[in-house]
């Protein structure tokens, strides 16, 4: 029997323009039974092509499948090259995909009303969220970002977490990321908060992996650049500015010793 599932991606600009709180409030109006989420540092281009090659898009009032390569592809690639959130959910009410699509709003934010998720979007590329168009697309797209084990566990009756817990976790993530560090100790505090958040994320996914070993790795004799790369690859250093602050503060520390 098919589950009543939905799949959502919240992209980086939702955090950058402080639209996340508005998005979370609107998502909370959906009747969701349970959900799982994952924070990704980026979407690799090979995965992005698989994602969009069957995705329906509307342009100049015409709907059709994406074409590769397209003139807009560099902008799409740039959008998904930054940390983002993917969510797989199960609705309490029927046709949850359609309800998410209605809540999401049109591709063009200028056509959205104040109750829709994309209302605060920047333009037709940076429009804050993506969602699957149908149950078939939910299964296809979610398998690009979640492992078979993660999806199987979620589909079991005991898998997943209450949606309000997911919303709370995302709100914590937003509160960490909106802080702008100005000193070396502030970026270290942000890194520590993100490591703690990632541990919570692992528990939400019911995954046995933890970041304890990775914390130890940060204290060894690796170069500053390699430590920064690890943090960036794991979506812990969220922005290039965070990355630059981290590297400069560590260089200053070494010069001061």
C-alpha angles and dihedrals in degrees: 000000000000117000122231095246139167134188126207136181119198108198130213098262089067087068096037095057094038094246094130098093090052091049093050092050091052094045088053089066090068118094100237124172098197143333146186128212140195132197113218126192090218142325113258114234094243090057092043091055091050089049098051103034090083097029117116115232131186119218126166089355092303123115125208145126121293117268123219127245097023132173090246096050097098089057092048091048091050092050093055095041091084132071114290142166127244121195131191113194143175119219128222090211127057124265094022090167091061092046091052091048090052092048092046095056132204124329089251109070090206088069095051124101124227093265095058127093097233094051090104094044121130100224141322092295100040097045098139103240144042126198135181117262097218143002089265089056091047090059093043098046098039090056089061091062108024125056122243089251093051092050093044091051090048093051091052112094091248097047127102133029135263110279092235088060090052091049090050091050092050091049089054090051091051092049090053095047098047091063111099111210118218101174135046094250090052093056089048089053089050091050091050091049091050092049089052090047091051090054089054089048090055090054091050088054091047087234120156093214118103137185095235093102091047091053088056091049090059092061098055129089098280117135120265090246094053091049090050091049091052091051092047094046089054094049092247096116093054103188139025087248091057088049093051093047091050094050094044093048092050091049090051090050091052092048091050094054 
